[in-house]
Amino acid sequence: MENGERIGLRKNLVKLLLVAFAGSIIYGLPYFRLYYYDAYLDAYNLTNTQMGALGSAYGVLGLISYFIGGVLADKFPAKKLIIISLLATGIGGFAHLIFTGYVQLVIIYAIWGITSLLLFWPSLLKVIRTLGTEKEQGRAYGIFEGGRGVTNAVHMAIATAIFGAFQAKTLPSVGLRWIIIFYSVMPIICGLIFIFILKDPEHEEVKAEKDVLTLAGLKKIIKIPAVWLMVIITFTTYTFNMSFYYFTPYATNVIGTSAVFAAVLTVLAQYVRPVASTGSGFLADKIGKSPLLILGFILMGLSTLLIILAPNLSSSIRIGVMVVACTVLYLAMYSNYGIFLSIQDEGKIPLNEAGKAIGIIATLGYLPEVISPLVAGKTLDAYEGVRGYHIYFGYMILMAIIGVITCLVWYKMYGKSAISEAKLKKQATTN
């Protein structure tokens, strides 16, 4: 039986890696602008506020997807939804080359919200469940997340090389066009491959996704303190996930680096991601989840403070300080991101209510997808130069402080007893 279970994931490993590739490459188009922030602003004559609005248009559709995406994934074949999502997202990229006005871009980003979040994500999760046996689900999702991190690092390195080649010829806008072409072609190719190799899940119930849209029992869920603590932990963690992109324009406008180096500084996050996300799971088992989350928020806050102080240092060391601070921040950020949803058991959230709980946590916790771009854009437009960045980075530090306080409350209410129970079980097993 054990051998049979292992064969399930082993046979589907290539498919799982391709699914991880798809789960990464489809988000190249909605997010690439943030890695080439200044060049994108200049190429399309946007203000910081308008730039933030593009992210918010995309994010609003993402929030809606948590409520209705699961229903679509259950009512329609997952394979077809995934293929349509990949093809439509790529086609949207080619539309981006033609329609470049601000309103037109808002519409394109909103459409990407539908194709890459509403139609794609729930269907993808449904397929992943079928690529491993019940006992292999953790490994399946672990390989998926690790594969996404590696894929992110690779395709972002390719995009950076494309941009660097044209930047050297003082043609950054042309570099952006070729990046858009690259990120448009790849999901289309991936979608065409999936036509032949991907199979629809059979007889799979995605109860958690269905439960997200079920109104019955919501009163019971909203009375659980752990749900609201998890909302805050998710919100504060995800604020950093949506904010580190602003290190790119900060590096060029304030620190004085080249546009290519600034892009590399942000892309570095994707190289750190596989190590941090995977390693945090093993480390959490040793020291406890809430203590590791607390450490992560402390490191994120201190790293952001160091980034604020970097311009005051001599030019010979400020770049090195930025690299170190960003690396530590990325390690802490993806460490928290890798485990913040794994604390449900500690909070005694009933398994049969987990779907609705995740629906609430995701919908409210991922609000930074909408809020952070708007707050950053308006702040950078209202306060020009270094002051605007420092105000927004101060907001990030505030989120880290709130995260620490929330995790301390969690530790007192749930984490401490969970760690004690784990130690007792370990001692009992050893004896």
N, C-alpha and C positions, 0 to 999 in steps of 0.2 A: 504493500500500500504506500509506504513511504517513498519507494522508488518511483511508483506511478505518479505520485504528487510532484516529484521533482521534474519528471519528464514534461509535465504540462508547461511549466515556465521555460524549460530548456528548449522545447520545440518552438515556442513562440518568441524566443529572445530577439530574433531579427525583426519580427513584426513590432515588438515592444520598442525596440530602438528606433524604428521608423516612425512609430507613433510619437515617441519623444521628440524626434526631429520635427514632425509636424506641429507638435505642441509648442515648439520654440519658434520655428521659422514664420508661422502665421502672424506672430506679434512683431515681426521686424518692421512692417509698414506703419502700424499705429504708434510705434515708439522711437523710430530712428531719428526723428527730428530733434529729440532731446539730447542726443549724443553730438549733434552738429548744430547746436542751438543758435549761435550768432549767424552762421552761414544760412540757416533756414530762415531766420528773421529777414536777412538782407535779400535773399532770393525771392521771397514772396511778399516783401514790404509789409511785414506784420509788426505790431507792437507786442510788448510782453504780455499785456492783458489778452490780446487776440490769440497769442500763442497758448496761453492758459486755457482759453475757451475751447480750443481744439481738443485738448485733453479732457475737458469737462464734457464736451459733446460725446466723446467716446465713452467716458466713464458712466454717464447717465444710463446709457444703454446697457452697460455692464451690471448696474444695480438691478435693472428690470429683469435681466437674464436669470438672476438667482430665483426669481419667483415663477417664471414661465418656461425657462429652458428645460427643466426636468420633464415637464409635460410633453414638450415637443419631442424630446429624446425617447419617450415611452410610446408616443403615438405614431412616430415615423421611424423608418429604418435608420439606425445610427450611422451605418456606412454611407448612405445617401446624404445625410446631413453633413457629415464630415467632408465628403468630397465636394458638395456644393459650397461649403464654407471656404475651403481652400481655393477653389476656382474663383469664387466671387471676390474673395479678398485680393487675389492676384489681379483680377480685372479692375478692381478699384484702384490698384496701384497705377495701372496704365491710364485710368481716368484722371489720376492726380497729375500726370504729365501734361494733360490737355486742359483741364479746368483748374486754374491757379488763383482765382479770386478768393477773397476771404470767406464769403458766404458759401461759395462752392466747396472750399476746403472743409468748412464746418459740416456740410452735408456728407462729404466723403468720409470724414472721421466718424460721423454718426452711423453711416452704413457699415463701416468696419466694426463698430460696436455690435451690430447685429450679426455680421458674418463670423467674427472671431470670438465672440463671447456668447451671444444668445443661441446661435445654432451649433457652434462648435464645441464649447467646453463640456456641457453635460453629456453630449454624445461621446466625446473622447473618454470621459471617466467611465462611461458605461462599457466601452470596448475594453479598457484596461482591465476591468474586473474579470473579463472572460479569458485573458491571456495567462492567467495563473490560477491554480486551485485555491480553495478557501484558505489553506494554510500558507499560501504563497502571496497573499495580498500585500502584506507589508513589503516584501522584497520587490514585488511588481511595481508598487508605487515608488519605492526607493530608487529602483533602477530608472524609472520614468523621470523622476525629479533630477537625479544625477545626470541622466542623458540630456535633459533639457539644459542643464547648466553647461555641460561640455559643448553642446550644439550652439548655445548662445555665444560662448567664447569664440568658437570657430567662425561663425558667420559674421560676428561683429568685427573680428580681425580682418576678414575679407573686405567688409564694408569700409573699414578704416584705411586699408591699403588702397582701395579705389579712390576714396576721398583725398588721401595723401598724394596720390599720383597727380590729380588735377589741381590740388592746392599748390603743389610745387610749380605748376604752370600758371598760377594766379587765375584759375578757372574753377573756384569752389562751387558755383551754381551748376556747372557741367558735372562736377563730381557728384552732387546731390542727385542729379537726373539719373546717372548711372547706378547709384545706390538704389533708387526707386525701381529701376528696371530689374536689378538683381533681386530685390525683395518681392517683385511682382512675378518674376519667372519661377522662382523656387517653389512657392506654394502651389502654383499651377502644375508644375512637374510632379510634386508630391501627390496632388489630388489625382492625377492621371495614373500614377503608380498604384494608388490605393484601389482604383477600379478593379485591378487584377489580383491584388494580394490580400485585400481586407475582406473579412467575412462579417456578416451581421451577427450580433449576440443572439443566441436562441434561448428562449425560456428563462430570460434573466429578469428578475424583478429588481428595480432600482428604488427600493422603498424609501431610502433617505431622500432621494430627489423628489419623489412624489409627495412626501410629507412636507416638503418645503412649502407647497402650495395649499396644504390642508389647513383650514381655519380652526377646525375642531381641535381643542387642546392647547390653543395659543395662550389662553389665560393661565393654564398650568405652567407653561414654559416661562412666561414673563415674570412669574413670581419666584423663580429660582435665582438667587443672588449670583451664582456662578456664571450664568448667562451674561449678565450685565458687566461683570468683571472681565469676562472674555471679550465683550464688545470693546471695552476700553483698551485692553491689552492689544487687541487686533488693530484698533484705530491708531494707537500710538506707534505700533510697529510699522504699520503700512504707511504712515506719514513719512517715515524715512525711506521706504521703498519708492515713494513717489517724489522724493525731494532731492536725492543724491544727484539727479541729473543736472541740477543747477550748479554743481561743482565745475561743470564744463565752461559756462560763460564766466564764472567767478575766476577760474584759472587764467582765462585769456584777458579779461577786463581788469582784474585786480592784481593777480599774481604776476601776470606778464608773460605767460607761456604761449607757445604757438598753438594754433587751432588743432593741429594733429595731436600734439602732446595732451591737450586738454581732453580730446575725445578718448585717447588711450587711458587717461586717468579715470574716466567714467566706465569705459569698457572693462577695466580691471575688475570691477565688481563681478563680472560674469566668470572670471577665472577663479575668484575666491568662492563663489557660490557653491560649487559641488563639494568642496572640502568642508565648508562651514555647515551647510545643510545636512550633509551625511554625518559629519563628526558630532554635531550637536545631539543627535539622537542617542549615540553611544555614551556621550558624556553626561547627558541628562539622567541616564540610568544609574550613574555612579554618584552624582552629587544632588540629584533631584531636579525636577523641571523648573519650579519657581525660583530657586537660587540661581540657576543658570540664566533665566529670563532677567532677573534683577541685575546680574553681572553684565548681561548684554546691554541693557538700557544705560547702565553707568558708563560703559565703554563708548556707546554711541554719543552720549551727552558730552563726555570729555573730549572725544575726537572732534566733534563739531566745534567745541570751544577752541581747540587747537587750530582748527581751520580758520576761525575768526581772527585769531592772534597772528596767523602766518604772515600777513602783509607787514607787520611791525618788525619782522626779523630781517636780517641782512639777505640780500638777493642771492647770496651763495648757498644759503641753507633753506630758504623758504620753499623751494621746489621739493627738496628732500622731505621736509616736514609735511607737505601736502600729500606726498606719496604714502608716507607712514601713517598719517592720520586717516586717509581714505581707506587704506588697507585694513586698519583696525576697525574702522566703522563698518566696512563691508562684512568682515568676519562676524562682528557682533550682530549686525542687522540680519544676515542670513542664518545665523545661529538661532536667533529668536523666531525668524520666519519659518524655520524648519520644525519648531516644536510647539508654537503657540496654540495650535489646534489640537495637540495631543494631550492637553490637560483636562479634557472633558471628564474622563473617568475620575480624576481627583475631585472634581466639582460635583460628583454624584448626579450628573445629568442622565436621566433614564435612557437606556439604549433605544427603547421604542419611541422616544421623543427626540432622538438625536437629529433627525432630519429637520424638524421645525426649528430646533435650537440653532443648527448651523445656518438655516435660512435667515434667522434674525441676526446672528453674529456676523455673517458675511455681508448682509445688506447694510447694516449700520457700521460694521468694522471697516469695510472697504470704501466708506465715504471719502477718504482722502483722494481716491481716484478722481473725484469731482472737485473736492474742496481745495486740495493742495495746489493744483495748477492755477486756479483762480486767485488764491491768496498770494502765491508767489508772483504771478503776473502783475497784479494790482500794486503790490508792494514795490516791485522793481521799477514800475512806471512812476509811482508816486515819489519814490526816493531814489534819485539817480546815483549811480556810482556805488562805492563800497558800502554806504550806509544802508541801501536797500537790501543788499545781500546779508549784511549783519543783522538787520531786523528779522529777516526771514529765518536765518540760521538760529537766531534767538528763539523763534517760535519752535524750531525743531528741538532745541534744548529743553524748552518747556514741556514738549511732548515726552521727552526722555524722563524728566522728573515725574510727570504724571504716571508714566509707565512703571517707574520704580515704586512709587507709593502704592499703586494698584497691585503690583506683584507682592509687596510686603503684606497687604491685606489678604491677598490670596494665600500666601504662605501661612499666615496665622489661622485662617479659616479652614484651609484644605491641605496645603502642601506639607506642613509639619507632620500631620498625622499620616499622610500618605508615605512620607519618607520613613517614619517609624514602622509602619506596617510592612514596608518593603524590607527593612532590616530584619524584622522578626521572621519573615518568611525565609529570608536568606539563611538566617541562623538555624531555623528549623530544618531546612534542606541539608545544611552542612552537617548537623548533628545526626 
